[in-house]
C-alpha cells in the first residue's frame, strides 16, 4: 500500500506539488502546488490517504467554489494532471 502512495507522491512532485503536512499516524499526506493557479491565485492541494489507497485533488474555481476529484491509480492522476485541468 505504501508503494502505491509513493507512486502518487512521485506523480504529484513531477507536476509541481510539494509536501505540506502529514498527520501524526502517517495515514494522510497533504501536498500543495508550488505556484498558485492563474485564474484563482490559490494553491491546489492533494490529499493522499493510505487507508483508502487514493489521492484526492482539491482546487478552487474562479467563482471561489471548491472542487475535487479522487484517483485510485497513479497513472490516472498523472494523465489528469497532464491535461492542466487544475491550473
N, C-alpha and C positions, 0 to 999 in steps of 0.2 A: 504494500500500500504506500509506503514512503517513497518508493521508486516512482510511482505514478505522480505523487505530489512534486517530487524533484523535477520531473519532466514538465509539469505545469509551470513550475517556477522558472525553469530554463526558457520556456517559450515566452513567459512574461518579461524576463530580463532582455531577451532578444528584441522585444517590441518597446523598450524604453521604460519599463516598470522597475521600481526599486523597492526593497523590503522596507516596510513601515513599522509593523508591530506584530509580535507573536504572543498568543495567550500563554499563560503560565504553564498549562499542562501540555503545550505543544501541539494541540489538535487543530488550531486555526492560525493561519498566517495571512496578514494583510499586506498588500503591496499598493503602491500608487504610481501613476505615470509621472516621470520626472518633469515633463513640461505640461502646462495646462492646455486644455483644448482651445482652439482658435475662436470658436463661437461662444462658449460658456465661460471661458477663463477659469475653469475648475480642473482639478487633477482627478482623472479617473482612478477608480480603485478596483482591486481584485481581492476577493476573499477565497483562500484555499482551505478546504475543510477535509481533514484526514478521516473523519468519521463517515462522511458521505462519499469520499474519493471524488470530489468535484471542485471546480473553480467557478466562481460567480463574478462577472464583471458588472460594476455599477458605474453609471455615468449620468450627468445632468444634461437635459436638452436645453435649447435656447429659451424655453418657457419656464425653466427652473424646476421641471419635474424630474424625479429620479427614475431611471430605467435600469433594468438588469437583465442579464442573460446567463444561464448556468450551463456549464460544459462538463461532460463526464469523460471526455477523451481530449488529451493534449493536442492531438492533431486537429481536432475541430476548433479548439481555441486558437491555434496558430492560423488556421485558414480564415477564421472570422476576424481576427485582429489584422491580418494582412489586407483585408478589404478596407481598413481605416474607418470602420463604422463608428468608433468611439472617439475619434479625434475631432 
